[in-house]
Amino acid sequence: MSTNRNRRLTKEIADVQKDPQSGVFLEPFTASTTKSQSKDNSTFDDLTHFRGVFAGPPDTPYEGGNYYVDIRIPGDYPFKPPEMRFITRIWHPNISSVTGAICLDTLKTAWSPVLTLKSALISLRSLLSSPEPKDPQDAEVARMLITNPREFERVAREWAIKYAGAPEPEPGGKTLGEGSGDATPDLKRQEKRRREEDEKAKIAAYHGYNKALIDRFTEMGFDVPTVVDAFEHVGIDQNGGEDYELEEEYMGDITARLFGEP
């Protein structure tokens, strides 16, 4: 079991390192926080403890900050979600301002073996853009966001500067929470955007292959990354993401790969 888990984790690390455009990074937990990304798999000696890193999303109080997440891998991963908490202190209704504990369905009841550390970190970054004060981890922060959104933005930005290294406002410039107009977030719009990004993260796990094509093999009990790895090893054409019938020879090669046959 641990061998399969470690093989998958090694592949997940490589996938993150090959995709800097995703905006999320993984590094060994012992690495210095002065670097945002590790480029050498050999430095990942402990495959049970990582640190995730991503920048605060634009147009949020967290913009310009770097956020670090403690990631611990359970023994039955990927059938159980990774355990994640924020190392960087943050003012957000779905993240404890004291412990860094996270309230996010993706890391609890909505977790699926299809998901990866990369997709989980993308969902976390999306959560910063789309707070859900009606399902809080930190009741004090949620109450502030609902009753006084300007003050919430001011404090969130203040914490981003203090704890995440976000830049100070320019002299004479307005800080968040100043000015006129309605600053109340459009929660429905933000929730829709978060769900869309979560769906994109799930689709990314298929590496361009048609979902129905891959799912024919996941119905046999294999997870999506394992099936995708077999497809890529055998050299199956992505066919532009369209579904099609595989030749019998390819079916045999894929099945042999899945069952570890030489």
C-alpha positions in Angstrom: 0.0 0.0 0.0 2.7 2.5 1.0 4.6 1.6 -2.2 1.7 2.6 -4.4 1.1 5.7 -2.3 4.7 6.8 -2.6 4.7 6.1 -6.3 1.6 8.3 -6.7 3.0 11.1 -4.5 6.3 11.1 -6.5 4.2 11.6 -9.7 2.1 14.3 -8.0 5.3 16.2 -7.0 6.6 16.0 -10.6 3.3 17.2 -11.9 3.4 20.3 -9.7 7.0 21.0 -10.6 6.2 20.7 -14.3 3.3 23.2 -14.1 4.5 26.5 -12.6 1.6 28.2 -14.4 -0.8 26.6 -11.9 0.5 29.0 -9.3 0.8 26.4 -6.6 4.0 24.7 -5.4 5.2 21.9 -3.2 8.4 21.7 -1.2 9.8 19.4 1.5 8.6 20.5 4.9 12.2 21.1 6.1 12.9 23.5 3.2 13.5 27.2 3.9 10.4 29.4 3.5 12.6 31.9 1.5 12.1 29.7 -1.6 8.7 29.2 -3.2 9.5 26.0 -5.0 11.7 22.9 -4.9 12.8 21.6 -8.3 14.5 18.4 -7.3 12.5 15.3 -6.4 15.4 13.8 -4.5 15.0 16.4 -1.8 11.6 15.0 -0.9 13.0 12.4 1.5 9.8 12.3 3.6 6.7 11.6 1.5 4.4 12.0 4.4 5.0 15.7 5.2 5.1 18.6 2.7 4.7 22.3 2.6 2.4 23.9 0.0 3.0 27.4 -1.3 1.0 29.9 -3.3 0.6 33.6 -3.8 -2.5 35.5 -2.6 -5.0 35.8 -5.5 -5.3 39.2 -7.3 -8.1 41.6 -6.4 -8.3 40.2 -2.8 -6.9 41.5 0.5 -4.3 38.7 0.2 -2.8 39.8 -3.1 1.0 40.0 -3.0 1.4 37.7 0.0 2.9 34.3 0.0 0.9 31.6 1.9 2.4 28.4 3.3 0.3 25.3 4.1 1.3 22.4 6.2 0.5 19.1 4.4 0.5 15.7 6.1 -0.3 12.5 4.2 -2.3 9.8 5.9 -1.4 6.2 5.4 -4.5 5.4 3.3 -4.0 8.4 0.9 -5.5 9.0 -1.7 -8.6 7.3 -0.3 -8.4 9.7 2.6 -7.7 13.4 2.1 -4.4 15.1 3.0 -4.4 16.9 6.3 -3.8 20.6 5.6 -3.6 23.7 7.7 -2.2 27.2 7.1 1.2 28.0 8.5 0.9 31.6 7.5 -1.5 33.5 9.7 -4.5 34.8 7.7 -7.7 36.6 8.4 -10.4 34.6 6.6 -13.7 33.2 7.7 -13.0 29.6 6.6 -9.5 29.5 8.2 -8.8 29.7 11.9 -7.0 32.9 12.7 -5.4 31.0 15.7 -4.5 27.5 14.5 -4.7 27.7 10.7 -7.4 24.9 10.6 -9.3 24.9 7.3 -13.1 24.5 6.6 -13.3 23.3 3.0 -15.4 20.4 1.7 -12.7 19.3 -0.7 -10.5 18.4 2.2 -13.4 16.6 4.0 -16.6 15.1 2.7 -16.1 16.1 -1.0 -12.6 14.5 -1.2 -12.2 11.9 -4.0 -9.1 9.8 -5.0 -9.4 11.6 -8.3 -8.1 14.7 -6.6 -4.5 15.5 -6.0 -2.3 17.7 -3.8 -2.2 20.1 -6.7 -5.9 20.3 -7.1 -6.4 20.7 -3.3 -3.9 23.6 -3.2 -5.7 25.2 -6.2 -9.0 24.9 -4.2 -7.4 26.5 -1.2 -6.2 29.4 -3.3 -9.7 29.7 -4.7 -11.1 29.8 -1.2 -9.2 33.0 -0.6 -11.1 34.6 -3.5 -14.4 33.2 -2.4 -14.9 33.3 1.4 -18.0 31.5 2.8 -18.9 33.3 6.0 -22.1 31.2 6.4 -20.0 28.1 6.8 -17.1 29.4 9.0 -14.1 28.0 10.6 -13.6 31.3 12.5 -16.8 32.8 13.7 -15.3 36.1 14.7 -13.9 36.7 11.2 -17.2 35.5 9.6 -19.2 37.9 11.7 -17.0 40.8 10.7 -17.2 40.0 7.0 -21.0 39.9 7.2 -21.6 42.9 9.4 -18.7 45.2 8.4 -17.0 44.1 5.2 -14.9 47.2 4.9 -13.3 46.5 8.3 -12.8 42.8 7.3 -10.9 43.9 4.2 -8.8 46.3 6.2 -7.8 43.7 8.8 -7.3 41.0 6.2 -4.9 43.3 4.3 -3.2 44.3 7.5 -2.5 40.6 8.3 -1.4 39.9 4.7 1.2 42.7 5.0 2.3 41.6 8.5 2.4 37.8 8.1 2.4 37.0 4.4 4.9 39.7 3.2 2.3 41.6 1.1 3.5 45.0 0.0 2.6 48.1 2.0 0.2 50.6 0.3 1.9 53.4 -1.6 2.1 56.7 0.2 -1.1 58.7 -0.4 -2.9 55.6 -1.8 -6.1 54.3 -0.5 -6.0 51.2 1.7 -8.7 48.5 1.5 -11.8 49.5 3.3 -11.6 53.2 2.4 -13.7 55.0 -0.2 -17.4 54.8 -1.0 -19.7 52.2 -2.5 -20.9 48.8 -1.4 -18.0 46.6 -0.4 -20.1 43.5 0.4 -18.8 40.6 -1.6 -21.1 39.0 -4.1 -21.1 35.6 -2.4 -23.1 33.8 -5.0 -20.9 34.9 -7.8 -17.8 34.1 -5.8 -19.2 30.6 -4.9 -19.9 29.9 -8.5 -16.3 30.9 -9.5 -14.9 28.7 -6.7 -16.9 25.7 -7.9 -15.9 26.3 -11.5 -12.2 26.3 -10.4 -12.7 23.2 -8.4 -14.2 21.5 -11.5 -11.3 22.6 -13.6 -8.9 21.0 -11.1 -10.8 17.7 -11.3 -10.8 17.8 -15.1 -7.0 18.5 -15.1 -6.5 15.1 -13.4 -7.5 13.5 -16.7 -4.5 15.0 -18.6 -6.5 15.7 -21.7 -8.1 12.3 -22.0 -11.9 11.9 -22.3 -13.5 11.4 -18.9 -15.7 8.5 -20.0 -12.7 6.7 -21.6 -10.7 6.9 -18.3 -13.7 6.1 -16.2 -14.2 2.7 -17.9 -11.1 1.6 -16.1 -11.8 3.5 -12.8 -14.9 1.4 -12.6 -12.6 -1.6 -12.2 -11.4 0.0 -8.9 -8.4 2.0 -10.1 -8.0 5.7 -9.3 -7.8 8.3 -12.1 -4.1 9.1 -11.7 -3.2 5.4 -12.0 -5.3 4.9 -15.1 -3.9 8.1 -16.7 -0.4 6.9 -15.9 -1.1 3.6 -17.7 -2.5 5.5 -20.7 0.6 7.7 -20.9 2.9 4.7 -20.4 1.3 2.8 -23.3 1.1 5.9 -25.4 -2.6 6.2 -25.9 -3.7 9.1 -28.1 -5.7 11.8 -26.3 -7.8 12.2 -29.5 -8.5 15.8 -28.7 -10.4 14.8 -25.5 -13.0 12.9 -27.5 -14.2 9.4 -26.5 -13.4 6.4 -28.8 -13.0 2.7 -28.7 -9.6 1.4 -27.9 -8.1 -1.4 -30.0 -7.9 -4.8 -28.2 -4.1 -4.7 -28.2 -4.1 -1.4 -26.4 -6.7 -2.6 -23.9 -4.5 -5.5 -23.0 -1.4 -3.3 -22.6 -3.3 -0.9 -20.3 -4.8 -3.7 -18.2 -1.3 -5.3 -17.9 0.1 -2.0 -16.7 -2.7 -1.5 -14.2 -2.2 -4.9 -12.7 1.6 -4.5 -12.6 2.3 -7.3 -15.1 5.7 -7.1 -17.0 
